[in-house]
Amino acid sequence: MGEIADWPAEPSERVRELVEGVLDELDLDGDVEIVEDDDRITASVDGGDDYGLLIGKRGQTIDALQLLAYQAAFRGLRDRKRVVIDAAGYRERRRETLTTRADRAAEQALGDGNSVEMDPMSAQERRVVHEHLKDRSGVETYSEGDDPHRCVVVAPLVTE
């Protein structure tokens, strides 16, 4: 990765350069595909055998890379959008896991009438749970605690 002055002017190309540089530093093979729309820039990494280093424990490494990519993409720019980094379909697999766990927590809260505290998760993952359960009747969700131990609580709605 070169000096910042050598970086491309376009945010999506800055994201590509950063992600490719990280792959090189970690000695991981993979192609970086960039998809940009009005709301976000998505960088998908595919082609390698082991993305464990890139994803990290509980997604922390890929989340950190995503934050760095966002900061690099929009350094010195006013107009910004979300940046999403994915490796080998990790984000979709994680979304499926989170929604399954959210459904279980909702069923448990409805079944025994007690609040269910889910495992700590990132802000992005908490958003997935809140969005998934927002239209589910009989339960509400809220976040509780301080990062990095902040979690979603699924609670039965109190009926009077």
NUROFI-687041 format. One record per residue: chain; residue number from 1; residue in one letter; x, y, z of N, C-alpha, C in turn. Coordinates in nm, 3 decimals. Example, Ala and Ser with C-alpha at 12.3 -4.5 7.8 and 13.67 -1.06 7.14 Angstrom:
<gukols>
(gukol A, 1, A, (1.319, -0.569, 0.780), (1.230, -0.450, 0.780), (1.320, -0.330, 0.780))
(gukol A, 2, S, (1.285, -0.225, 0.708), (1.367, -0.106, 0.714), (1.290, 0.003, 0.787))
</gukols>
This chain:
<gukols>
(gukol A, 1, M, (0.085, -0.116, 0.000), (0.000, 0.000, 0.000), (0.090, 0.123, 0.000))
(gukol A, 2, G, (0.059, 0.215, -0.087), (0.142, 0.333, -0.102), (0.104, 0.442, -0.004))
(gukol A, 3, E, (0.169, 0.556, -0.021), (0.136, 0.673, 0.059), (-0.006, 0.716, 0.027))
(gukol A, 4, I, (-0.066, 0.788, 0.118), (-0.205, 0.832, 0.098), (-0.215, 0.917, -0.028))
(gukol A, 5, A, (-0.114, 0.997, -0.057), (-0.117, 1.081, -0.178), (-0.123, 0.996, -0.304))
(gukol A, 6, D, (-0.076, 0.871, -0.297), (-0.078, 0.781, -0.413), (-0.210, 0.707, -0.427))
(gukol A, 7, W, (-0.299, 0.721, -0.330), (-0.424, 0.648, -0.333), (-0.516, 0.701, -0.440))
(gukol A, 8, P, (-0.603, 0.615, -0.491), (-0.701, 0.660, -0.592), (-0.796, 0.765, -0.534))
(gukol A, 9, A, (-0.853, 0.844, -0.622), (-0.946, 0.948, -0.580), (-1.083, 0.889, -0.545))
(gukol A, 10, E, (-1.122, 0.781, -0.613), (-1.255, 0.723, -0.592), (-1.259, 0.636, -0.466))
(gukol A, 11, P, (-1.359, 0.657, -0.380), (-1.369, 0.577, -0.257), (-1.370, 0.426, -0.282))
(gukol A, 12, S, (-1.441, 0.380, -0.384), (-1.448, 0.236, -0.409), (-1.311, 0.179, -0.444))
(gukol A, 13, E, (-1.232, 0.256, -0.516), (-1.096, 0.209, -0.549), (-1.004, 0.214, -0.429))
(gukol A, 14, R, (-1.028, 0.308, -0.338), (-0.952, 0.311, -0.212), (-0.982, 0.184, -0.131))
(gukol A, 15, V, (-1.109, 0.145, -0.127), (-1.147, 0.023, -0.056), (-1.076, -0.096, -0.118))
(gukol A, 16, R, (-1.081, -0.105, -0.252), (-1.014, -0.217, -0.320), (-0.866, -0.222, -0.284))
(gukol A, 17, E, (-0.798, -0.109, -0.291), (-0.654, -0.106, -0.265), (-0.623, -0.148, -0.121))
(gukol A, 18, L, (-0.703, -0.101, -0.025), (-0.680, -0.138, 0.114), (-0.699, -0.287, 0.135))
(gukol A, 19, V, (-0.809, -0.341, 0.085), (-0.839, -0.484, 0.105), (-0.734, -0.571, 0.036))
(gukol A, 20, E, (-0.696, -0.535, -0.086), (-0.592, -0.612, -0.155), (-0.460, -0.604, -0.081))
(gukol A, 21, G, (-0.429, -0.490, -0.023), (-0.306, -0.476, 0.055), (-0.307, -0.563, 0.179))
(gukol A, 22, V, (-0.421, -0.571, 0.246), (-0.433, -0.657, 0.365), (-0.419, -0.803, 0.325))
(gukol A, 23, L, (-0.482, -0.842, 0.216), (-0.467, -0.981, 0.168), (-0.321, -1.014, 0.141))
(gukol A, 24, D, (-0.252, -0.921, 0.076), (-0.109, -0.942, 0.048), (-0.029, -0.957, 0.178))
(gukol A, 25, E, (-0.056, -0.870, 0.275), (0.018, -0.875, 0.401), (-0.009, -1.005, 0.477))
(gukol A, 26, L, (-0.131, -1.057, 0.467), (-0.165, -1.182, 0.534), (-0.130, -1.304, 0.450))
(gukol A, 27, D, (-0.075, -1.280, 0.331), (-0.038, -1.386, 0.238), (-0.158, -1.475, 0.204))
(gukol A, 28, L, (-0.272, -1.410, 0.180), (-0.394, -1.481, 0.141), (-0.423, -1.455, -0.006))
(gukol A, 29, D, (-0.459, -1.562, -0.078), (-0.500, -1.545, -0.216), (-0.647, -1.508, -0.218))
(gukol A, 30, G, (-0.684, -1.432, -0.319), (-0.826, -1.398, -0.332), (-0.846, -1.282, -0.425))
(gukol A, 31, D, (-0.962, -1.281, -0.486), (-1.002, -1.171, -0.573), (-1.095, -1.080, -0.497))
(gukol A, 32, V, (-1.080, -0.950, -0.517), (-1.166, -0.852, -0.451), (-1.261, -0.796, -0.556))
(gukol A, 33, E, (-1.390, -0.818, -0.532), (-1.493, -0.763, -0.621), (-1.560, -0.647, -0.549))
(gukol A, 34, I, (-1.567, -0.533, -0.616), (-1.629, -0.414, -0.560), (-1.763, -0.391, -0.628))
(gukol A, 35, V, (-1.867, -0.373, -0.548), (-1.999, -0.338, -0.599), (-2.040, -0.211, -0.525))
(gukol A, 36, E, (-2.076, -0.109, -0.602), (-2.116, 0.018, -0.541), (-2.255, 0.056, -0.588))
(gukol A, 37, D, (-2.337, 0.101, -0.493), (-2.467, 0.156, -0.529), (-2.484, 0.288, -0.454))
(gukol A, 38, D, (-2.604, 0.341, -0.450), (-2.626, 0.472, -0.388), (-2.602, 0.473, -0.238))
(gukol A, 39, D, (-2.615, 0.357, -0.173), (-2.608, 0.350, -0.027), (-2.479, 0.292, 0.029))
(gukol A, 40, R, (-2.409, 0.210, -0.050), (-2.293, 0.141, 0.006), (-2.193, 0.099, -0.099))
(gukol A, 41, I, (-2.074, 0.070, -0.048), (-1.967, 0.008, -0.126), (-1.944, -0.128, -0.059))
(gukol A, 42, T, (-1.956, -0.235, -0.137), (-1.934, -0.369, -0.085), (-1.811, -0.429, -0.151))
(gukol A, 43, A, (-1.718, -0.476, -0.069), (-1.599, -0.545, -0.118), (-1.613, -0.691, -0.078))
(gukol A, 44, S, (-1.623, -0.779, -0.177), (-1.633, -0.923, -0.151), (-1.502, -0.989, -0.190))
(gukol A, 45, V, (-1.448, -1.068, -0.097), (-1.323, -1.138, -0.121), (-1.356, -1.284, -0.144))
(gukol A, 46, D, (-1.309, -1.338, -0.255), (-1.336, -1.478, -0.288), (-1.212, -1.541, -0.352))
(gukol A, 47, G, (-1.205, -1.673, -0.344), (-1.101, -1.744, -0.416), (-0.998, -1.812, -0.331))
(gukol A, 48, G, (-0.985, -1.773, -0.206), (-0.886, -1.836, -0.120), (-0.945, -1.954, -0.045))
(gukol A, 49, D, (-0.858, -2.032, 0.017), (-0.904, -2.149, 0.091), (-0.937, -2.118, 0.236))
(gukol A, 50, D, (-0.857, -2.031, 0.299), (-0.873, -2.009, 0.442), (-0.878, -1.859, 0.471))
(gukol A, 51, Y, (-0.997, -1.814, 0.509), (-1.012, -1.673, 0.544), (-1.023, -1.654, 0.694))
(gukol A, 52, G, (-0.984, -1.753, 0.772), (-0.992, -1.743, 0.917), (-0.919, -1.622, 0.971))
(gukol A, 53, L, (-0.799, -1.594, 0.917), (-0.723, -1.477, 0.961), (-0.797, -1.348, 0.929))
(gukol A, 54, L, (-0.858, -1.343, 0.811), (-0.926, -1.222, 0.768), (-1.056, -1.201, 0.846))
(gukol A, 55, I, (-1.127, -1.308, 0.874), (-1.253, -1.295, 0.948), (-1.226, -1.275, 1.096))
(gukol A, 56, G, (-1.135, -1.353, 1.153), (-1.098, -1.337, 1.293), (-1.202, -1.397, 1.387))
(gukol A, 57, K, (-1.169, -1.395, 1.514), (-1.257, -1.449, 1.617), (-1.383, -1.362, 1.626))
(gukol A, 58, R, (-1.500, -1.427, 1.613), (-1.629, -1.360, 1.620), (-1.639, -1.243, 1.522))
(gukol A, 59, G, (-1.565, -1.249, 1.410), (-1.577, -1.146, 1.308), (-1.507, -1.016, 1.340))
(gukol A, 60, Q, (-1.429, -1.013, 1.447), (-1.367, -0.888, 1.489), (-1.266, -0.835, 1.390))
(gukol A, 61, T, (-1.189, -0.921, 1.326), (-1.088, -0.875, 1.231), (-1.154, -0.815, 1.108))
(gukol A, 62, I, (-1.254, -0.882, 1.054), (-1.319, -0.831, 0.934), (-1.397, -0.702, 0.967))
(gukol A, 63, D, (-1.452, -0.693, 1.088), (-1.519, -0.569, 1.128), (-1.420, -0.453, 1.139))
(gukol A, 64, A, (-1.301, -0.482, 1.193), (-1.197, -0.379, 1.203), (-1.151, -0.336, 1.064))
(gukol A, 65, L, (-1.135, -0.432, 0.974), (-1.097, -0.400, 0.836), (-1.205, -0.316, 0.771))
(gukol A, 66, Q, (-1.329, -0.347, 0.798), (-1.441, -0.271, 0.742), (-1.436, -0.125, 0.789))
(gukol A, 67, L, (-1.407, -0.104, 0.917), (-1.396, 0.032, 0.970), (-1.279, 0.106, 0.905))
(gukol A, 68, L, (-1.166, 0.039, 0.894), (-1.050, 0.102, 0.828), (-1.080, 0.136, 0.682))
(gukol A, 69, A, (-1.149, 0.046, 0.614), (-1.184, 0.071, 0.474), (-1.276, 0.192, 0.462))
(gukol A, 70, Y, (-1.370, 0.204, 0.553), (-1.461, 0.319, 0.553), (-1.380, 0.448, 0.573))
(gukol A, 71, Q, (-1.291, 0.447, 0.672), (-1.211, 0.566, 0.699), (-1.121, 0.602, 0.583))
(gukol A, 72, A, (-1.060, 0.502, 0.520), (-0.973, 0.527, 0.406), (-1.052, 0.575, 0.285))
(gukol A, 73, A, (-1.168, 0.517, 0.263), (-1.249, 0.550, 0.145), (-1.292, 0.695, 0.146))
(gukol A, 74, F, (-1.327, 0.746, 0.263), (-1.388, 0.878, 0.267), (-1.302, 0.984, 0.335))
(gukol A, 75, R, (-1.174, 0.954, 0.351), (-1.082, 1.053, 0.409), (-1.082, 1.178, 0.322))
(gukol A, 76, G, (-1.114, 1.290, 0.383), (-1.113, 1.417, 0.312), (-1.237, 1.442, 0.227))
(gukol A, 77, L, (-1.336, 1.355, 0.234), (-1.457, 1.369, 0.153), (-1.578, 1.394, 0.242))
(gukol A, 78, R, (-1.672, 1.473, 0.192), (-1.794, 1.503, 0.268), (-1.901, 1.396, 0.249))
(gukol A, 79, D, (-1.926, 1.358, 0.125), (-2.030, 1.260, 0.095), (-1.979, 1.121, 0.132))
(gukol A, 80, R, (-2.058, 1.051, 0.212), (-2.017, 0.919, 0.260), (-2.131, 0.820, 0.246))
(gukol A, 81, K, (-2.096, 0.693, 0.245), (-2.193, 0.584, 0.245), (-2.134, 0.467, 0.321))
(gukol A, 82, R, (-2.214, 0.366, 0.347), (-2.165, 0.249, 0.420), (-2.061, 0.174, 0.338))
(gukol A, 83, V, (-1.969, 0.110, 0.407), (-1.872, 0.021, 0.345), (-1.890, -0.115, 0.412))
(gukol A, 84, V, (-1.903, -0.218, 0.330), (-1.919, -0.355, 0.381), (-1.808, -0.440, 0.321))
(gukol A, 85, I, (-1.737, -0.510, 0.408), (-1.634, -0.604, 0.365), (-1.684, -0.744, 0.396))
(gukol A, 86, D, (-1.677, -0.834, 0.297), (-1.720, -0.971, 0.317), (-1.612, -1.064, 0.265))
(gukol A, 87, A, (-1.599, -1.179, 0.328), (-1.502, -1.279, 0.284), (-1.571, -1.415, 0.280))
(gukol A, 88, A, (-1.570, -1.475, 0.162), (-1.623, -1.611, 0.143), (-1.766, -1.626, 0.195))
(gukol A, 89, G, (-1.848, -1.521, 0.180), (-1.987, -1.529, 0.222), (-2.010, -1.523, 0.372))
(gukol A, 90, Y, (-1.910, -1.477, 0.447), (-1.919, -1.473, 0.594), (-2.040, -1.392, 0.640))
(gukol A, 91, R, (-2.061, -1.274, 0.581), (-2.169, -1.185, 0.629), (-2.306, -1.252, 0.618))
(gukol A, 92, E, (-2.333, -1.320, 0.507), (-2.463, -1.386, 0.490), (-2.478, -1.504, 0.585))
(gukol A, 93, R, (-2.372, -1.582, 0.602), (-2.378, -1.693, 0.697), (-2.401, -1.641, 0.839))
(gukol A, 94, R, (-2.335, -1.533, 0.873), (-2.351, -1.474, 1.006), (-2.492, -1.421, 1.024))
(gukol A, 95, R, (-2.547, -1.356, 0.919), (-2.685, -1.305, 0.924), (-2.782, -1.421, 0.951))
(gukol A, 96, E, (-2.764, -1.533, 0.882), (-2.852, -1.648, 0.902), (-2.843, -1.700, 1.045))
(gukol A, 97, T, (-2.721, -1.707, 1.099), (-2.702, -1.752, 1.236), (-2.771, -1.657, 1.334))
(gukol A, 98, L, (-2.754, -1.527, 1.313), (-2.813, -1.429, 1.403), (-2.966, -1.432, 1.400))
(gukol A, 99, T, (-3.024, -1.445, 1.280), (-3.170, -1.446, 1.272), (-3.227, -1.575, 1.334))
(gukol A, 100, T, (-3.157, -1.687, 1.318), (-3.200, -1.811, 1.381), (-3.197, -1.797, 1.534))
(gukol A, 101, R, (-3.088, -1.740, 1.585), (-3.077, -1.721, 1.730), (-3.181, -1.621, 1.781))
(gukol A, 102, A, (-3.207, -1.518, 1.702), (-3.308, -1.418, 1.739), (-3.446, -1.483, 1.748))
(gukol A, 103, D, (-3.478, -1.569, 1.651), (-3.606, -1.639, 1.654), (-3.617, -1.728, 1.778))
(gukol A, 104, R, (-3.509, -1.797, 1.812), (-3.508, -1.882, 1.932), (-3.529, -1.799, 2.058))
(gukol A, 105, A, (-3.461, -1.684, 2.064), (-3.475, -1.596, 2.181), (-3.618, -1.544, 2.192))
(gukol A, 106, A, (-3.678, -1.510, 2.079), (-3.818, -1.461, 2.079), (-3.912, -1.571, 2.127))
(gukol A, 107, E, (-3.891, -1.692, 2.077), (-3.976, -1.805, 2.121), (-3.961, -1.829, 2.270))
(gukol A, 108, Q, (-3.839, -1.822, 2.320), (-3.815, -1.843, 2.463), (-3.882, -1.732, 2.544))
(gukol A, 109, A, (-3.868, -1.607, 2.501), (-3.928, -1.495, 2.573), (-4.080, -1.507, 2.576))
(gukol A, 110, L, (-4.138, -1.549, 2.463), (-4.283, -1.566, 2.457), (-4.328, -1.687, 2.540))
(gukol A, 111, G, (-4.245, -1.790, 2.541), (-4.280, -1.914, 2.611), (-4.280, -1.901, 2.761))
(gukol A, 112, D, (-4.177, -1.837, 2.816), (-4.170, -1.830, 2.963), (-4.196, -1.691, 3.019))
(gukol A, 113, G, (-4.216, -1.593, 2.931), (-4.249, -1.458, 2.977), (-4.133, -1.379, 3.034))
(gukol A, 114, N, (-4.010, -1.429, 3.018), (-3.892, -1.360, 3.069), (-3.808, -1.304, 2.954))
(gukol A, 115, S, (-3.734, -1.198, 2.984), (-3.642, -1.141, 2.886), (-3.527, -1.236, 2.861))
(gukol A, 116, V, (-3.476, -1.236, 2.738), (-3.363, -1.320, 2.699), (-3.250, -1.230, 2.652))
(gukol A, 117, E, (-3.135, -1.242, 2.717), (-3.018, -1.165, 2.679), (-2.934, -1.248, 2.583))
(gukol A, 118, M, (-2.913, -1.195, 2.462), (-2.833, -1.265, 2.363), (-2.685, -1.240, 2.390))
(gukol A, 119, D, (-2.598, -1.312, 2.322), (-2.454, -1.294, 2.336), (-2.414, -1.153, 2.291))
(gukol A, 120, P, (-2.304, -1.101, 2.345), (-2.254, -0.971, 2.298), (-2.225, -0.976, 2.148))
(gukol A, 121, M, (-2.247, -0.865, 2.080), (-2.224, -0.859, 1.936), (-2.196, -0.716, 1.894))
(gukol A, 122, S, (-2.147, -0.701, 1.772), (-2.114, -0.569, 1.719), (-2.242, -0.491, 1.691))
(gukol A, 123, A, (-2.227, -0.361, 1.670), (-2.342, -0.276, 1.639), (-2.412, -0.325, 1.512))
(gukol A, 124, Q, (-2.335, -0.364, 1.414), (-2.392, -0.413, 1.287), (-2.474, -0.540, 1.311))
(gukol A, 125, E, (-2.423, -0.630, 1.393), (-2.496, -0.753, 1.421), (-2.620, -0.726, 1.506))
(gukol A, 126, R, (-2.611, -0.633, 1.600), (-2.729, -0.597, 1.679), (-2.837, -0.540, 1.588))
(gukol A, 127, R, (-2.797, -0.461, 1.491), (-2.893, -0.404, 1.395), (-2.966, -0.515, 1.320))
(gukol A, 128, V, (-2.894, -0.621, 1.282), (-2.956, -0.734, 1.213), (-3.067, -0.794, 1.300))
(gukol A, 129, V, (-3.038, -0.814, 1.428), (-3.137, -0.874, 1.519), (-3.257, -0.781, 1.537))
(gukol A, 130, H, (-3.231, -0.653, 1.565), (-3.340, -0.558, 1.583), (-3.431, -0.554, 1.459))
(gukol A, 131, E, (-3.369, -0.546, 1.341), (-3.447, -0.540, 1.216), (-3.527, -0.668, 1.195))
(gukol A, 132, H, (-3.465, -0.781, 1.225), (-3.533, -0.909, 1.204), (-3.656, -0.925, 1.293))
(gukol A, 133, L, (-3.646, -0.878, 1.417), (-3.756, -0.899, 1.511), (-3.852, -0.780, 1.524))
(gukol A, 134, K, (-3.826, -0.672, 1.451), (-3.907, -0.551, 1.471), (-4.056, -0.572, 1.442))
(gukol A, 135, D, (-4.090, -0.659, 1.349), (-4.230, -0.683, 1.316), (-4.287, -0.809, 1.382))
(gukol A, 136, R, (-4.208, -0.871, 1.466), (-4.254, -0.992, 1.535), (-4.348, -0.953, 1.647))
(gukol A, 137, S, (-4.468, -1.005, 1.644), (-4.565, -0.967, 1.746), (-4.531, -1.030, 1.880))
(gukol A, 138, G, (-4.556, -0.954, 1.985), (-4.541, -1.005, 2.120), (-4.405, -0.983, 2.183))
(gukol A, 139, V, (-4.306, -0.935, 2.106), (-4.173, -0.911, 2.164), (-4.121, -0.773, 2.123))
(gukol A, 140, E, (-4.029, -0.726, 2.204), (-3.956, -0.604, 2.172), (-3.807, -0.633, 2.191))
(gukol A, 141, T, (-3.723, -0.551, 2.130), (-3.579, -0.567, 2.146), (-3.518, -0.434, 2.188))
(gukol A, 142, Y, (-3.410, -0.443, 2.263), (-3.332, -0.325, 2.297), (-3.190, -0.370, 2.327))
(gukol A, 143, S, (-3.096, -0.277, 2.317), (-2.957, -0.309, 2.345), (-2.924, -0.267, 2.488))
(gukol A, 144, E, (-2.833, -0.344, 2.548), (-2.798, -0.321, 2.687), (-2.649, -0.349, 2.705))
(gukol A, 145, G, (-2.585, -0.273, 2.794), (-2.444, -0.295, 2.824), (-2.354, -0.200, 2.746))
(gukol A, 146, D, (-2.224, -0.214, 2.768), (-2.124, -0.130, 2.703), (-2.039, -0.216, 2.611))
(gukol A, 147, D, (-1.999, -0.156, 2.497), (-1.911, -0.227, 2.405), (-1.781, -0.261, 2.475))
(gukol A, 148, P, (-1.723, -0.373, 2.451), (-1.757, -0.473, 2.352), (-1.854, -0.580, 2.403))
(gukol A, 149, H, (-1.915, -0.556, 2.518), (-2.005, -0.654, 2.578), (-2.153, -0.616, 2.559))
(gukol A, 150, R, (-2.180, -0.524, 2.468), (-2.318, -0.480, 2.444), (-2.395, -0.591, 2.375))
(gukol A, 151, C, (-2.518, -0.614, 2.419), (-2.596, -0.725, 2.364), (-2.740, -0.681, 2.339))
(gukol A, 152, V, (-2.812, -0.764, 2.267), (-2.954, -0.743, 2.242), (-3.032, -0.821, 2.347))
(gukol A, 153, V, (-3.136, -0.757, 2.399), (-3.228, -0.823, 2.490), (-3.361, -0.836, 2.415))
(gukol A, 154, V, (-3.414, -0.957, 2.415), (-3.545, -0.983, 2.354), (-3.641, -1.003, 2.471))
(gukol A, 155, A, (-3.742, -0.915, 2.475), (-3.834, -0.918, 2.589), (-3.978, -0.933, 2.541))
(gukol A, 156, P, (-4.057, -1.007, 2.619), (-4.200, -1.015, 2.583), (-4.265, -0.878, 2.608))
(gukol A, 157, L, (-4.357, -0.842, 2.522), (-4.430, -0.717, 2.542), (-4.523, -0.733, 2.659))
(gukol A, 158, V, (-4.528, -0.633, 2.741), (-4.616, -0.636, 2.857), (-4.756, -0.597, 2.811))
(gukol A, 159, T, (-4.853, -0.682, 2.840), (-4.991, -0.652, 2.803), (-5.070, -0.626, 2.930))
(gukol A, 160, E, (-5.150, -0.521, 2.924), (-5.226, -0.485, 3.044), (-5.372, -0.508, 3.021))
</gukols>
